């Protein structure tokens, strides 16, 4: 009888548990720490196992991907011990369900087709900047303001336009966003959540591989395994063409699509932003279509599906 091999889902479950364990201190978990230095930045394996009421050996096997069928009660106990929030708890349950599969399902093929009705919606939302992005933040479509709000994005070939690539690699992005650090954390969190539930997705592995290679900041945030994104709120832009803008935004899932989202920006009530109208001046036409380009697979370690590489070192 052959022994089952850990699936990529089991690997992702262990990665998530390790990352969350490293980010909760013994004091936050209600433990009293004795004197002397600790080599572990967060909880030790045995401490988390004790808090969750499971054996150290069983927990170690979970982290290493050797145990892939944790019961719902074990998953919930780990979530409580790690003080996971609701969306993190849901993600842990999804990873546990994925790990229990004996064979991975074929990756979901990405789609970048935009329905005519969505294009009309983008046009009707003018002058509010609006755009549609894929599950990996490819910029699929935008009204004029939605493209120009991302200063410098239109200088890139349409098939390279991706919000994650933009915030990490475009030189304008760091000064455009008033709180660039918050922006990039939310961007990586969405990609990390997708990596947990669809680790073999080719569109994700290409993008993540490129950014792991080119951006140390992306690599650091990727290792943290945060999965909490932002669906609404306020952003302040220091736009080189129209000046400072503080806008509310709302992200909306488009049902019937493979993970497409529409993001719309608006002026807060009582605080008109004349700059919103100025954003469409360079595009007197309506809907702005975009495309995408596959990034050459020059990344490290992506020949093994479901195995996310550690950041690559480059020499100059």
C-alpha positions in Angstrom: 0.0 0.0 0.0 1.5 3.3 -1.0 1.5 6.2 1.4 -0.3 9.4 0.4 1.9 12.3 -0.4 1.1 15.8 1.0 -0.8 17.9 -1.5 0.0 21.5 -2.3 -3.0 22.3 -0.1 -1.3 20.6 2.8 1.8 22.7 2.2 -0.2 25.9 2.1 -2.0 25.0 5.4 1.4 24.5 7.1 2.7 27.8 5.6 -0.3 29.7 7.0 0.0 28.2 10.4 3.7 29.0 10.6 3.2 32.6 9.5 0.4 33.2 12.0 2.3 31.4 14.8 5.3 33.7 14.2 3.1 36.8 14.6 1.5 36.2 17.9 3.5 36.7 21.1 3.2 34.5 24.2 1.8 37.5 26.1 -0.9 38.0 23.5 -1.8 34.3 23.7 -2.1 34.6 27.5 1.2 32.7 28.3 3.8 33.6 31.0 7.3 33.6 29.6 10.2 32.7 31.8 13.5 34.7 31.8 16.1 34.3 29.1 16.1 35.0 25.4 13.8 33.2 22.9 14.9 32.2 19.5 11.3 31.9 18.2 9.8 35.3 17.3 6.3 34.2 18.2 4.8 31.1 19.7 6.7 27.8 19.7 5.1 24.8 18.2 4.6 23.2 21.6 3.0 26.3 23.0 0.5 26.5 20.2 -0.3 22.8 20.4 -1.0 23.2 24.2 -3.2 26.2 23.6 -5.2 24.3 21.0 -5.4 21.1 23.1 -3.7 18.9 20.6 -0.4 16.9 20.8 2.9 18.5 19.7 3.5 15.6 17.3 0.2 16.1 15.6 0.6 19.8 15.3 4.2 19.4 13.9 2.8 17.0 11.3 0.2 19.6 10.3 2.8 22.3 9.8 5.0 20.0 7.7 2.2 18.8 5.5 2.4 15.3 6.7 -1.1 15.4 8.3 -3.7 16.7 5.9 -7.0 15.9 7.5 -7.5 18.1 10.6 -11.1 17.9 12.0 -13.3 21.0 12.1 -12.9 21.1 15.9 -9.1 21.1 15.5 -9.2 23.9 12.9 -11.5 26.0 15.2 -9.2 25.3 18.2 -6.2 26.5 16.3 -8.1 29.6 15.1 -8.9 30.5 18.7 -5.4 29.9 19.9 -4.0 32.1 17.2 -6.6 34.8 17.8 -7.6 34.7 14.1 -10.2 37.2 12.9 -13.2 36.1 11.0 -11.8 36.2 7.5 -8.5 34.6 8.6 -10.6 31.8 10.3 -12.5 31.3 7.1 -9.2 31.1 5.2 -7.9 28.5 7.6 -11.0 26.4 7.0 -10.6 26.7 3.3 -6.9 25.5 3.5 -7.9 22.6 5.7 -10.5 21.5 3.1 -8.0 21.9 0.3 -5.4 19.9 2.2 -7.9 17.0 2.7 -8.1 16.4 -1.1 -6.0 13.4 -2.2 -5.3 14.9 -5.5 -5.2 18.6 -6.5 -7.9 19.9 -8.8 -6.8 21.4 -12.2 -6.1 25.1 -11.8 -8.9 27.4 -12.7 -8.2 29.0 -16.1 -8.1 32.8 -15.9 -10.4 34.8 -18.0 -10.1 38.4 -19.0 -13.3 38.8 -21.0 -15.4 41.8 -19.9 -19.1 41.7 -20.6 -20.6 44.6 -22.6 -22.8 45.5 -19.6 -19.8 46.0 -17.4 -18.2 48.3 -20.0 -21.4 50.4 -20.1 -21.3 50.6 -16.3 -17.8 51.9 -16.3 -18.8 54.6 -18.8 -21.9 55.6 -16.8 -19.8 56.0 -13.6 -17.9 58.9 -15.2 -16.5 61.2 -13.8 -15.9 58.8 -10.9 -12.7 56.9 -11.5 -13.5 53.2 -12.0 -11.8 50.1 -13.2 -12.2 46.4 -13.4 -9.4 44.0 -12.2 -8.9 40.3 -12.4 -8.3 38.0 -9.4 -4.6 38.8 -9.7 -5.1 42.5 -10.1 -4.6 42.7 -13.9 -6.2 45.9 -15.1 -8.8 44.6 -17.5 -10.9 47.7 -18.2 -11.2 51.3 -17.0 -13.0 54.5 -17.7 -10.6 57.4 -18.4 -10.4 58.6 -14.8 -9.9 55.1 -13.6 -6.8 54.7 -15.7 -5.4 58.2 -15.2 -5.8 58.1 -11.4 -2.9 55.6 -11.4 -0.4 58.1 -12.6 2.0 56.6 -15.1 0.1 53.4 -15.6 -0.9 54.4 -19.1 2.8 54.7 -20.0 3.0 50.9 -19.7 2.0 48.6 -22.5 -1.6 47.6 -21.9 -0.7 43.9 -21.4 1.6 44.7 -18.6 -0.9 46.8 -16.6 -1.4 45.2 -13.2 -2.0 46.9 -9.9 0.4 44.8 -7.9 3.1 45.2 -10.4 2.4 49.0 -10.5 2.5 49.6 -6.7 5.8 47.7 -6.3 7.7 48.4 -9.5 6.4 51.8 -10.9 8.5 54.7 -9.7 5.5 57.0 -9.3 3.5 54.7 -7.1 5.4 55.4 -3.9 4.7 59.1 -4.0 1.2 58.8 -5.5 -0.3 56.9 -2.5 -0.1 58.9 0.8 0.0 55.6 2.7 1.9 53.4 0.3 2.7 50.8 3.0 -1.0 50.2 3.7 -1.7 50.0 0.0 0.9 47.3 -0.7 -0.1 45.2 2.3 -3.7 45.0 1.1 -2.5 44.2 -2.4 -0.3 41.3 -1.3 -3.0 40.0 1.1 -5.4 39.4 -1.8 -2.7 37.5 -3.8 -1.7 35.5 -0.7 -5.3 34.5 -0.1 -5.6 33.3 -3.7 -2.3 31.4 -3.4 -3.8 29.5 -0.4 -6.9 28.2 -2.2 -5.5 28.0 -5.8 -1.8 27.5 -5.4 -1.2 26.1 -8.9 -2.9 29.0 -10.7 -0.6 29.9 -13.6 -1.6 33.6 -13.7 -0.7 33.9 -10.0 2.6 32.0 -10.1 3.8 34.1 -13.0 3.0 37.4 -11.2 4.2 36.4 -7.7 7.4 34.9 -9.2 8.2 38.1 -11.0 7.6 40.3 -7.9 9.5 37.9 -5.5 12.4 38.3 -7.9 12.2 42.1 -8.4 10.8 43.5 -5.1 12.3 42.9 -1.6 9.2 44.6 -0.1 6.9 42.2 -1.9 9.0 39.2 -0.7 8.9 40.3 2.9 5.1 40.8 2.9 4.6 37.5 1.0 6.4 35.6 3.8 4.1 37.2 6.4 1.1 35.5 4.9 -1.5 38.2 5.7 -4.7 37.6 3.9 -6.8 40.5 5.0 -7.5 42.8 2.0 -9.5 46.0 1.9 -12.9 46.3 0.2 -13.7 49.9 1.0 -12.4 53.0 2.8 -10.5 56.2 1.9 -7.3 56.9 0.0 -5.3 60.0 -0.4 -3.4 60.5 -3.7 -0.7 63.0 -4.4 -1.4 63.1 -8.1 1.3 64.8 -10.3 -1.3 66.2 -12.7 -4.3 67.2 -10.6 -2.8 67.6 -7.1 -4.0 66.1 -3.8 -7.2 64.0 -3.8 -8.8 62.3 -0.9 -11.4 59.8 -2.2 -13.7 57.1 -0.9 -13.6 53.8 -2.7 -15.7 50.7 -2.9 -14.6 47.3 -4.3 -17.4 45.1 -5.7 -17.2 41.4 -6.8 -18.8 40.9 -10.2 -20.9 37.8 -10.0 -20.7 35.4 -12.9 -17.0 36.2 -13.5 -13.8 34.3 -12.4 -12.9 36.7 -9.6 -13.3 40.0 -11.4 -13.8 43.1 -9.2 -14.9 46.6 -10.0 -13.3 49.4 -7.9 -15.0 52.8 -7.9 -13.7 56.0 -6.3 -15.9 58.9 -5.3 -15.7 62.3 -3.5 -16.9 62.2 0.1 -20.3 64.0 0.6 -19.7 67.7 1.3 -16.1 67.6 0.1 -16.2 68.1 -3.7 -13.0 67.1 -5.5 -12.6 69.1 -8.7 -9.6 67.0 -9.6 -11.9 64.0 -10.3 -13.2 65.7 -13.5 -9.7 66.6 -14.5 -8.6 63.0 -14.5 -10.6 62.3 -17.7 -9.3 65.2 -19.7 -6.6 63.1 -21.5 -9.2 60.6 -22.6 -12.2 62.3 -24.2 -13.5 59.0 -25.3 -15.3 56.5 -23.1 -14.3 53.0 -22.0 -10.6 52.2 -22.0 -9.9 48.5 -22.7 -6.7 46.8 -21.5 -5.0 43.5 -22.1 -2.3 41.4 -20.5 1.0 39.7 -21.2 2.4 36.6 -19.8 5.7 37.3 -17.9 8.6 35.0 -19.1 9.1 32.3 -16.6 12.5 33.3 -15.3 11.6 32.9 -11.6 13.1 30.6 -9.1 11.5 27.3 -8.0 8.2 27.4 -10.0 8.7 24.1 -11.8 7.0 22.3 -8.8 3.3 23.2 -8.7 2.1 24.5 -5.3 5.6 25.1 -4.0 6.1 28.8 -3.5 9.8 29.7 -3.6 11.7 31.7 -1.1 12.8 35.2 -2.4 15.5 34.8 -5.0 18.9 36.5 -4.6 20.2 38.3 -7.6 23.7 39.6 -8.3 24.7 42.7 -10.2 
